Amino acid sequence: MDVISDIEQQIGKARDALDGKRAELVEQQMKIVDQITELDRQIAALDAMVQAKSRSQSPRQPRTQRTNGVHRTRSGNGDMSGKVLDVISRAETGMRRADIINAMGAHGDARTSASISSALVALKKTQRIKHEDGFYSLPMPN
């Protein structure tokens, strides 16, 4: 029976040593978690400073329009004119207004169709496009 009690004592000592080492590691882990928490706090403070600075230096916010209770950002006419020019420039021959509207995926959308029409008028006034026989196209280079 002495052999069994010696083995039990050795196991008890090994268990105590492992429990002690585990306690040390848990303590180190808690210190590391505290350090990580502090670093996260500092990073959040830096992010807040950067965001505050960018807000104070940011240009005027884009205009918004309220439609059916939803705020939508309005783009300037230049965006639509650029899209219309892009569609017309990809066509080998001139395009009718309806073809441009369809190509831009605005068929049935009265508001976007009106924007496209306004862009066509503006582009025609500035002579960036020409309009002949119902077809819009890019003018020939001089």
C-alpha positions as CSV (number, residue, x, y, z in Angstrom):
1,M,0.0,0.0,0.0
2,D,3.0,2.3,0.4
3,V,3.4,2.4,-3.3
4,I,-0.2,3.6,-3.9
5,S,0.2,6.4,-1.2
6,D,3.5,7.5,-2.8
7,I,1.9,7.7,-6.2
8,E,-1.1,9.7,-4.7
9,Q,1.4,12.1,-3.0
10,Q,3.3,12.6,-6.3
11,I,0.1,13.2,-8.2
12,G,-1.0,15.6,-5.5
13,K,2.3,17.5,-5.7
14,A,2.1,17.6,-9.5
15,R,-1.5,18.8,-9.3
16,D,-0.5,21.6,-6.9
17,A,2.4,22.7,-9.2
18,L,0.1,22.7,-12.2
19,D,-2.6,24.7,-10.3
20,G,0.1,27.2,-9.2
21,K,1.3,27.6,-12.8
22,R,-2.3,28.0,-14.0
23,A,-3.0,30.7,-11.5
24,E,0.1,32.6,-12.7
25,L,-1.0,32.4,-16.3
26,V,-4.5,33.5,-15.4
27,E,-3.1,36.5,-13.6
28,Q,-0.9,37.3,-16.6
29,Q,-3.9,36.9,-18.9
30,M,-5.9,39.4,-16.8
31,K,-3.0,41.9,-17.0
32,I,-2.9,41.5,-20.8
33,V,-6.7,42.0,-21.1
34,D,-6.4,45.2,-19.0
35,Q,-3.6,46.4,-21.3
36,I,-5.6,45.6,-24.5
37,T,-8.6,47.4,-23.0
38,E,-6.5,50.5,-22.4
39,L,-5.1,50.3,-25.9
40,D,-8.6,50.1,-27.3
41,R,-9.6,53.1,-25.3
42,Q,-6.7,55.1,-26.7
43,I,-7.4,54.0,-30.3
44,A,-11.1,55.0,-29.9
45,A,-9.9,58.4,-28.6
46,L,-7.6,58.9,-31.6
47,D,-10.4,57.9,-34.0
48,A,-12.8,60.4,-32.3
49,M,-10.2,63.2,-32.7
50,V,-9.7,62.4,-36.4
51,Q,-13.4,62.3,-37.0
52,A,-14.0,65.6,-35.2
53,K,-11.2,67.2,-37.2
54,S,-12.6,65.9,-40.5
55,R,-16.0,67.1,-39.7
56,S,-14.7,70.6,-39.0
57,Q,-12.7,70.7,-42.2
58,S,-15.3,68.9,-44.5
59,P,-16.9,70.9,-47.3
60,R,-20.6,71.6,-47.4
61,Q,-22.7,68.5,-47.1
62,P,-24.6,67.5,-50.3
63,R,-28.1,68.7,-50.6
64,T,-30.8,66.3,-49.5
65,Q,-34.3,65.9,-50.7
66,R,-37.2,64.4,-48.7
67,T,-39.4,62.1,-50.7
68,N,-42.1,60.0,-49.0
69,G,-40.4,60.5,-45.7
70,V,-37.0,59.4,-46.9
71,H,-34.0,61.7,-47.2
72,R,-32.2,61.3,-50.5
73,T,-29.0,63.0,-51.5
74,R,-29.4,65.0,-54.6
75,S,-26.6,65.1,-57.1
76,G,-25.7,68.1,-59.2
77,N,-26.7,68.3,-62.9
78,G,-23.2,67.5,-63.9
79,D,-23.5,64.0,-62.7
80,M,-26.5,63.3,-65.0
81,S,-25.0,65.2,-67.9
82,G,-21.8,63.1,-67.6
83,K,-23.9,59.9,-67.6
84,V,-25.9,61.0,-70.6
85,L,-22.7,62.0,-72.5
86,D,-21.3,58.5,-71.7
87,V,-24.3,56.8,-73.1
88,I,-24.3,58.9,-76.2
89,S,-20.6,58.4,-76.8
90,R,-20.9,54.6,-76.7
91,A,-23.5,54.7,-79.5
92,E,-22.2,54.3,-83.0
93,T,-25.0,56.4,-84.4
94,G,-27.2,59.0,-82.8
95,M,-29.7,58.0,-80.2
96,R,-33.3,59.1,-79.7
97,R,-34.4,60.5,-76.3
98,A,-36.3,57.3,-75.5
99,D,-33.2,55.2,-76.4
100,I,-31.1,57.2,-74.0
101,I,-33.7,56.8,-71.2
102,N,-33.9,53.0,-71.8
103,A,-30.1,52.7,-72.0
104,M,-29.9,54.4,-68.6
105,G,-32.5,52.2,-67.1
106,A,-35.0,55.0,-66.4
107,H,-37.9,53.8,-68.5
108,G,-41.1,54.4,-66.4
109,D,-39.2,56.6,-63.9
110,A,-40.7,60.1,-64.5
111,R,-38.3,61.9,-62.3
112,T,-35.1,60.4,-63.8
113,S,-36.5,60.8,-67.3
114,A,-37.0,64.5,-66.6
115,S,-33.5,64.7,-65.3
116,I,-32.2,63.1,-68.5
117,S,-34.2,65.5,-70.6
118,S,-32.8,68.5,-68.7
119,A,-29.3,67.2,-69.1
120,L,-29.9,66.8,-72.9
121,V,-31.1,70.4,-73.1
122,A,-28.1,71.7,-71.1
123,L,-25.7,69.6,-73.2
124,K,-27.3,70.9,-76.4
125,K,-27.1,74.5,-75.2
126,T,-23.4,74.2,-74.4
127,Q,-22.9,72.4,-77.8
128,R,-21.4,69.3,-76.2
129,I,-24.0,67.3,-78.2
130,K,-25.9,67.9,-81.4
131,H,-29.6,67.2,-82.1
132,E,-30.6,66.5,-85.7
133,D,-33.8,64.7,-86.9
134,G,-34.7,63.6,-83.4
135,F,-31.3,62.0,-82.8
136,Y,-28.7,63.1,-80.2
137,S,-25.0,62.5,-81.0
138,L,-21.6,63.9,-80.3
139,P,-20.5,66.8,-82.6
140,M,-17.8,66.1,-85.1
141,P,-14.4,67.3,-84.0
142,N,-13.1,70.4,-85.9
